[in-house]
Amino acid sequence: MAIQGVLLDIDGTLVLSNDAHAQAWVEAFAKYGYEIKFEDVRPLIGMGGDQLIPRILPELSRKEGVGKKAADRRKELIIEKFSQTLAPAPGSRELVQRLKQEGFKLVVASSASSEELSSLLKAAGVEDLLSEEPKTTSSDAEATKPEPDLVQVALSKGQLQPEQAIMLGDTPYDIQAASKAGVGVIAFRCGDFDDLQLADALAIYDDPADLLKHYDLSPLAKH
């Protein structure tokens, strides 16, 4: 079945935000007396807070107490502090424009909150291009990546069957979530995960610009 839709991860895929998210977690936990190391949390970026917090501090929950407070503080830091300095991934805007020109249904498949997502889309330079497209946020699913819930919601919002879609992502958690939902992934190295970690992707490119450069040979090309 021909590919009709593209599910777009945003963090690390269209905007270079993974280090900022890791640093925001470090600062958020520090506010509540927990010292966590950047290098411990960085490999987990791409998971939602419900998945990440128990791996870093098993005694905490994202839904209550200090875990919830830290998660809320991290969100504030991204919106109020870090989003002002984030750079788009090379070629992000041009790739989204190309996908629209090719007639793909686009669905933003993010586990960010709606307020965060607005800041991130702006930082990626694609807010205007995706203003009318369906979007998922953290409120759309009980469990975030690497669980498949958000990918399944994105498919539903785009009225797509799994075999009709490809997801663009940058972390092994994108690939795991999409795979569980029956969706193949094109992965980008600009999220700073290595090829071994991204090995289950359909194809791996440096960034959106690199995919554009090789578009006609990519899994997105309509043969």
GIZINOR-V494345 format. One record per residue. N is the residue number from 1. RES is the residue in one letter. PHI is phi in whole degrees, 0 to 359 (none if undefined). NEAR is the number of other C-alpha atoms within 10 Angstrom. D_FIRST is the distance of its C-alpha to the first C-alpha in Angstrom with 1 decimal. Layout:
n = {N & N}
res = {RES & RES}
phi = {PHI & PHI}
near = {NEAR & NEAR}
d_first = {D_FIRST & D_FIRST}
//
This chain:
n = {1 & 2 & 3 & 4 & 5 & 6 & 7 & 8 & 9 & 10 & 11 & 12 & 13 & 14 & 15 & 16 & 17 & 18 & 19 & 20 & 21 & 22 & 23 & 24 & 25 & 26 & 27 & 28 & 29 & 30 & 31 & 32 & 33 & 34 & 35 & 36 & 37 & 38 & 39 & 40 & 41 & 42 & 43 & 44 & 45 & 46 & 47 & 48 & 49 & 50 & 51 & 52 & 53 & 54 & 55 & 56 & 57 & 58 & 59 & 60 & 61 & 62 & 63 & 64 & 65 & 66 & 67 & 68 & 69 & 70 & 71 & 72 & 73 & 74 & 75 & 76 & 77 & 78 & 79 & 80 & 81 & 82 & 83 & 84 & 85 & 86 & 87 & 88 & 89 & 90 & 91 & 92 & 93 & 94 & 95 & 96 & 97 & 98 & 99 & 100 & 101 & 102 & 103 & 104 & 105 & 106 & 107 & 108 & 109 & 110 & 111 & 112 & 113 & 114 & 115 & 116 & 117 & 118 & 119 & 120 & 121 & 122 & 123 & 124 & 125 & 126 & 127 & 128 & 129 & 130 & 131 & 132 & 133 & 134 & 135 & 136 & 137 & 138 & 139 & 140 & 141 & 142 & 143 & 144 & 145 & 146 & 147 & 148 & 149 & 150 & 151 & 152 & 153 & 154 & 155 & 156 & 157 & 158 & 159 & 160 & 161 & 162 & 163 & 164 & 165 & 166 & 167 & 168 & 169 & 170 & 171 & 172 & 173 & 174 & 175 & 176 & 177 & 178 & 179 & 180 & 181 & 182 & 183 & 184 & 185 & 186 & 187 & 188 & 189 & 190 & 191 & 192 & 193 & 194 & 195 & 196 & 197 & 198 & 199 & 200 & 201 & 202 & 203 & 204 & 205 & 206 & 207 & 208 & 209 & 210 & 211 & 212 & 213 & 214 & 215 & 216 & 217 & 218 & 219 & 220 & 221 & 222 & 223}
res = {M & A & I & Q & G & V & L & L & D & I & D & G & T & L & V & L & S & N & D & A & H & A & Q & A & W & V & E & A & F & A & K & Y & G & Y & E & I & K & F & E & D & V & R & P & L & I & G & M & G & G & D & Q & L & I & P & R & I & L & P & E & L & S & R & K & E & G & V & G & K & K & A & A & D & R & R & K & E & L & I & I & E & K & F & S & Q & T & L & A & P & A & P & G & S & R & E & L & V & Q & R & L & K & Q & E & G & F & K & L & V & V & A & S & S & A & S & S & E & E & L & S & S & L & L & K & A & A & G & V & E & D & L & L & S & E & E & P & K & T & T & S & S & D & A & E & A & T & K & P & E & P & D & L & V & Q & V & A & L & S & K & G & Q & L & Q & P & E & Q & A & I & M & L & G & D & T & P & Y & D & I & Q & A & A & S & K & A & G & V & G & V & I & A & F & R & C & G & D & F & D & D & L & Q & L & A & D & A & L & A & I & Y & D & D & P & A & D & L & L & K & H & Y & D & L & S & P & L & A & K & H}
phi = {none & 292 & 289 & 246 & 222 & 234 & 268 & 252 & 289 & 250 & 299 & 79 & 259 & 253 & 222 & 275 & 239 & 295 & 297 & 298 & 297 & 297 & 296 & 296 & 297 & 302 & 291 & 294 & 291 & 300 & 300 & 252 & 85 & 253 & 264 & 244 & 266 & 308 & 291 & 277 & 273 & 303 & 294 & 264 & 294 & 120 & 276 & 282 & 301 & 296 & 267 & 287 & 302 & 297 & 283 & 275 & 226 & 303 & 280 & 255 & 236 & 290 & 269 & 206 & 61 & 298 & 301 & 294 & 299 & 295 & 296 & 294 & 294 & 301 & 299 & 300 & 298 & 298 & 289 & 271 & 246 & 281 & 297 & 292 & 249 & 286 & 252 & 293 & 294 & 306 & 84 & 302 & 297 & 296 & 292 & 298 & 299 & 296 & 297 & 293 & 298 & 284 & 87 & 289 & 287 & 249 & 229 & 282 & 248 & 239 & 257 & 287 & 288 & 297 & 293 & 299 & 301 & 301 & 296 & 290 & 296 & 294 & 296 & 283 & 76 & 234 & 304 & 291 & 290 & 248 & 299 & 261 & 276 & 296 & 220 & 256 & 224 & 301 & 281 & 274 & 211 & 292 & 240 & 264 & 305 & 273 & 286 & 276 & 308 & 293 & 293 & 295 & 295 & 299 & 300 & 297 & 294 & 271 & 53 & 239 & 276 & 308 & 285 & 266 & 235 & 232 & 253 & 260 & 213 & 221 & 234 & 299 & 287 & 299 & 293 & 296 & 296 & 294 & 299 & 296 & 267 & 82 & 247 & 280 & 235 & 263 & 254 & 245 & 282 & 290 & 274 & 70 & 255 & 272 & 298 & 295 & 289 & 257 & 299 & 274 & 287 & 295 & 201 & 232 & 232 & 299 & 189 & 304 & 297 & 292 & 298 & 301 & 297 & 248 & 305 & 292 & 252 & 273 & 298 & 277 & 299 & 273 & 270}
near = {7 & 10 & 18 & 19 & 24 & 27 & 26 & 22 & 23 & 26 & 27 & 26 & 26 & 32 & 25 & 23 & 26 & 23 & 19 & 20 & 24 & 22 & 20 & 23 & 27 & 22 & 21 & 24 & 20 & 13 & 14 & 13 & 10 & 14 & 12 & 17 & 14 & 16 & 12 & 13 & 19 & 18 & 17 & 20 & 23 & 27 & 21 & 21 & 27 & 20 & 18 & 21 & 22 & 14 & 14 & 14 & 13 & 10 & 10 & 17 & 20 & 19 & 12 & 11 & 10 & 18 & 23 & 17 & 18 & 27 & 23 & 14 & 19 & 22 & 21 & 16 & 20 & 23 & 17 & 12 & 13 & 19 & 22 & 13 & 12 & 20 & 16 & 24 & 25 & 19 & 19 & 21 & 19 & 15 & 21 & 22 & 14 & 14 & 16 & 15 & 9 & 13 & 10 & 17 & 18 & 24 & 28 & 24 & 27 & 26 & 27 & 20 & 14 & 15 & 13 & 20 & 22 & 16 & 18 & 28 & 22 & 18 & 21 & 26 & 20 & 21 & 16 & 10 & 13 & 17 & 11 & 10 & 12 & 17 & 23 & 25 & 20 & 20 & 13 & 16 & 17 & 10 & 18 & 27 & 26 & 22 & 22 & 22 & 19 & 27 & 33 & 23 & 19 & 24 & 24 & 14 & 17 & 21 & 13 & 18 & 17 & 20 & 15 & 17 & 26 & 22 & 27 & 25 & 31 & 33 & 31 & 27 & 22 & 29 & 28 & 21 & 23 & 29 & 20 & 15 & 20 & 18 & 23 & 25 & 28 & 23 & 30 & 29 & 19 & 23 & 24 & 16 & 16 & 15 & 16 & 8 & 13 & 24 & 13 & 17 & 24 & 16 & 16 & 22 & 19 & 16 & 23 & 25 & 18 & 15 & 22 & 19 & 13 & 11 & 16 & 12 & 12 & 16 & 16 & 20 & 11 & 12 & 7}
d_first = {0.0 & 3.8 & 6.5 & 8.8 & 11.6 & 14.0 & 16.5 & 19.8 & 22.5 & 25.8 & 28.6 & 28.8 & 25.5 & 26.6 & 30.3 & 32.6 & 33.8 & 33.6 & 37.2 & 38.4 & 36.7 & 38.5 & 41.8 & 41.4 & 41.2 & 44.2 & 46.2 & 45.2 & 46.3 & 49.4 & 50.5 & 50.7 & 52.4 & 49.6 & 49.5 & 46.1 & 45.3 & 42.8 & 41.7 & 41.1 & 38.9 & 37.0 & 34.7 & 33.7 & 32.6 & 29.0 & 29.9 & 31.1 & 34.8 & 34.4 & 33.2 & 35.3 & 38.7 & 39.1 & 38.4 & 41.0 & 43.5 & 42.9 & 45.7 & 44.1 & 41.4 & 39.4 & 40.3 & 44.1 & 47.1 & 47.2 & 43.5 & 42.6 & 45.2 & 44.0 & 40.4 & 41.6 & 43.8 & 40.9 & 39.0 & 42.2 & 42.6 & 39.1 & 39.6 & 43.3 & 43.8 & 40.9 & 38.5 & 41.1 & 40.9 & 37.2 & 35.6 & 32.1 & 30.1 & 30.3 & 27.9 & 26.6 & 27.3 & 26.2 & 22.7 & 22.3 & 23.5 & 21.0 & 18.0 & 19.5 & 20.1 & 16.6 & 15.7 & 13.9 & 14.9 & 17.3 & 18.7 & 21.7 & 21.4 & 25.1 & 27.7 & 30.5 & 32.7 & 32.3 & 35.5 & 34.5 & 31.1 & 32.8 & 35.1 & 32.3 & 30.2 & 33.4 & 34.2 & 30.8 & 31.6 & 28.5 & 30.0 & 30.2 & 26.6 & 25.2 & 27.9 & 25.8 & 22.6 & 22.2 & 23.7 & 24.4 & 27.8 & 29.9 & 30.9 & 27.4 & 27.4 & 30.1 & 28.9 & 27.6 & 25.7 & 25.5 & 24.8 & 21.3 & 22.8 & 22.4 & 18.8 & 18.2 & 20.4 & 18.6 & 15.2 & 17.4 & 19.2 & 16.1 & 14.7 & 11.5 & 9.7 & 10.1 & 6.6 & 6.3 & 9.6 & 11.8 & 15.5 & 18.5 & 21.5 & 24.7 & 25.9 & 25.2 & 25.2 & 22.2 & 20.4 & 21.8 & 21.0 & 17.4 & 17.0 & 18.8 & 16.3 & 13.3 & 12.5 & 12.9 & 15.9 & 17.3 & 21.1 & 24.2 & 27.6 & 29.4 & 29.6 & 31.9 & 30.1 & 30.2 & 27.6 & 28.5 & 27.8 & 24.4 & 23.6 & 20.5 & 18.6 & 15.9 & 18.5 & 21.9 & 23.7 & 27.2 & 26.3 & 24.3 & 26.5 & 25.6 & 21.8 & 22.6 & 24.8 & 22.0 & 19.2 & 18.3 & 17.8 & 16.1 & 12.7 & 12.5 & 13.3 & 11.1 & 11.6}
//
